[in-house]
């Protein structure tokens, strides 16, 4: 197998991101800033001539992916395995609001990939479902690797991308939560090294330009 290039693109900003509210499976549109972020990222990543774009089914990701599809003319697929973490009872709330009713819970969630919000998912569970998609594409998408510099682009969310990146890098659980800080409209880039049988992250939190409107801490 040849080297494979994988780009993990976070959706543009929503009003929930701007106000610091956790979205999870809630489904807001991109706001004006997010639409501009999606357009800039699309123009930059279209230069890479992606082979395939796969997006979460949530609107904020699909709108971001659609901008890249229009800029590149590349096929777009939707896959629910890229949906953001189910945050259960925390969805729609700010971390401060959660802290009022569950003291210390947000800090524990940010530190422990096996911790789930009440009624929600863990980072490990989210990483596993997204990893299954990448493994499936490696096996079934035959064009991937024909031109190693041309990426497959997955358009998703901060929590999913954090979990997937940690899973791809085969990090020990104690290091999973160090993979964070992806801004709205930014991406990680990874490369599959066939001779070594592993993924390598070659770029982190890349974007066309710095954007002060991005969510600073990578929350969902």
C-alpha positions in Angstrom: 0.0 0.0 0.0 1.2 3.5 -0.8 1.3 6.5 1.6 -2.1 7.9 2.3 -3.0 11.5 3.2 -5.9 12.2 5.5 -7.2 15.7 6.4 -9.6 16.1 9.4 -11.4 19.4 8.9 -13.5 21.0 11.7 -16.7 22.8 10.7 -17.0 26.6 10.7 -18.3 28.6 13.6 -21.9 28.5 14.8 -23.7 30.8 17.3 -23.3 28.0 19.9 -19.5 28.1 19.4 -19.5 31.8 19.7 -21.5 31.8 22.9 -19.6 28.8 24.4 -22.5 26.4 24.4 -21.9 22.7 23.9 -23.7 21.4 20.8 -23.2 17.7 20.7 -26.0 16.3 18.5 -27.8 19.7 18.4 -27.9 20.9 14.9 -27.4 24.7 14.4 -26.3 26.2 11.1 -23.1 28.0 10.5 -23.2 31.7 11.4 -21.7 34.4 9.1 -18.2 33.9 10.5 -18.5 30.1 10.1 -19.6 30.5 6.5 -16.6 32.7 5.8 -14.3 30.2 7.6 -15.7 27.3 5.5 -15.2 29.3 2.3 -11.6 30.1 3.1 -10.8 26.5 4.1 -12.5 25.2 1.0 -10.4 27.4 -1.3 -7.2 26.3 0.5 -8.0 22.6 0.6 -9.3 22.5 -3.0 -5.7 23.3 -4.1 -4.8 19.9 -2.7 -7.2 18.2 -5.2 -8.9 15.9 -2.6 -9.9 12.5 -3.8 -13.0 12.2 -1.6 -14.9 14.3 1.0 -16.8 12.6 3.8 -18.9 14.6 6.2 -20.8 14.3 9.4 -24.6 14.4 8.9 -25.0 17.4 11.1 -25.8 20.7 9.3 -22.7 22.7 10.5 -20.4 20.0 9.1 -22.4 19.5 5.9 -22.4 23.2 5.1 -18.6 23.3 5.6 -18.2 20.2 3.4 -20.5 21.6 0.7 -18.2 24.6 0.4 -15.2 22.3 -0.3 -17.3 20.2 -2.7 -18.2 23.3 -4.7 -14.6 24.5 -4.7 -13.1 21.2 -5.7 -15.8 19.4 -7.7 -15.2 16.3 -5.6 -17.7 13.7 -4.5 -19.3 14.3 -1.1 -20.5 11.4 1.1 -22.3 11.7 4.4 -21.5 9.3 7.3 -23.1 9.4 10.7 -20.0 7.9 12.3 -18.5 11.4 12.0 -21.3 13.0 14.1 -20.2 14.9 17.1 -20.1 13.4 20.6 -23.5 12.8 22.2 -23.3 15.1 25.2 -26.5 13.9 26.7 -27.9 16.2 29.4 -25.1 18.8 28.7 -26.2 19.8 25.2 -27.1 23.4 24.9 -25.5 24.4 28.1 -22.3 26.3 28.8 -19.5 24.6 30.9 -20.3 27.1 33.7 -23.9 26.0 33.7 -22.9 22.4 33.9 -20.5 23.2 36.8 -23.4 24.7 38.8 -25.2 21.3 38.9 -22.3 18.9 38.5 -19.2 20.4 40.2 -16.0 19.1 38.7 -17.7 17.2 35.9 -16.5 19.3 33.0 -12.9 19.2 34.3 -13.1 15.4 34.6 -14.6 15.1 31.1 -11.8 17.2 29.6 -9.2 15.1 31.4 -10.6 11.5 31.0 -11.4 10.0 27.6 -13.5 7.3 29.3 -15.8 9.8 31.1 -19.2 10.3 29.5 -21.7 13.2 30.3 -24.9 11.9 31.7 -26.7 10.1 28.9 -23.8 10.7 26.5 -20.7 9.1 24.9 -17.1 8.9 25.9 -14.2 10.2 23.8 -13.1 6.6 23.4 -16.4 5.5 21.9 -16.4 8.4 19.5 -12.9 7.7 18.4 -13.8 4.1 17.8 -16.7 4.8 15.5 -14.8 7.3 13.5 -11.8 5.0 13.3 -14.0 2.3 11.8 -14.8 4.6 8.9 -11.1 5.3 8.2 -10.3 1.6 8.2 -13.2 1.0 5.9 -12.0 3.7 3.5 -8.5 2.2 3.5 -9.8 -1.2 2.5 -12.5 -0.1 0.0 -11.6 3.3 -1.5 -9.1 2.1 -4.1 -8.1 5.5 -5.4 -6.7 6.5 -2.1 -2.9 6.3 -2.3 -2.7 6.4 -6.1 -1.4 10.0 -5.8 -0.1 10.1 -2.2 -0.3 13.9 -1.9 -4.0 14.0 -2.7 -6.0 13.6 0.6 -9.3 12.1 1.7 -11.0 14.9 3.7 -13.2 14.1 6.6 -15.4 17.0 7.8 -16.4 16.7 11.4 -16.3 18.2 14.9 -13.8 19.0 17.6 -14.6 16.0 19.8 -14.7 13.5 16.9 -11.5 14.8 15.4 -9.8 14.7 18.8 -10.9 11.1 19.5 -10.1 9.9 15.9 -6.7 11.5 15.9 -5.8 9.8 19.2 -7.1 6.5 17.9 -5.2 6.8 14.7 -2.0 7.6 16.5 -2.6 4.7 18.9 -2.0 6.9 21.9 -2.2 5.5 25.4 -5.4 6.6 27.1 -3.5 8.9 29.4 -2.5 11.0 26.4 -5.8 11.1 24.5 -7.0 14.4 25.9 -3.7 16.1 24.9 -5.1 16.1 21.3 -7.3 19.2 21.4 -7.4 22.8 20.4 -8.7 22.5 16.8 -10.1 25.9 15.8 -13.3 26.3 13.7 -12.5 25.9 10.0 -9.0 24.4 10.8 -7.7 20.9 10.2 -5.2 18.2 11.2 -3.3 16.3 8.5 -2.1 12.7 9.0 -0.1 10.4 6.8 -0.2 6.6 6.7 3.3 5.2 6.5 2.9 1.7 5.0 6.5 0.6 5.7 6.0 1.4 9.4 2.3 0.4 9.6 1.3 3.5 11.4 -0.3 7.0 11.1 1.8 10.1 11.6 0.4 13.6 12.3 2.3 15.9 10.0 0.3 19.1 10.6 -2.0 20.3 13.4 -4.6 23.0 13.6 -3.9 24.3 10.1 -6.0 27.1 8.7 -5.7 29.7 5.9 -5.3 32.5 8.5 -5.7 33.0 12.2 -9.3 33.7 13.3 -10.1 35.3 16.6 -13.7 34.1 16.4 -12.7 30.4 16.8 -13.8 28.4 19.8 -10.6 28.5 21.9 -10.7 25.3 23.8 -12.0 22.7 21.3 -15.2 21.9 23.2 -18.0 20.2 21.2 
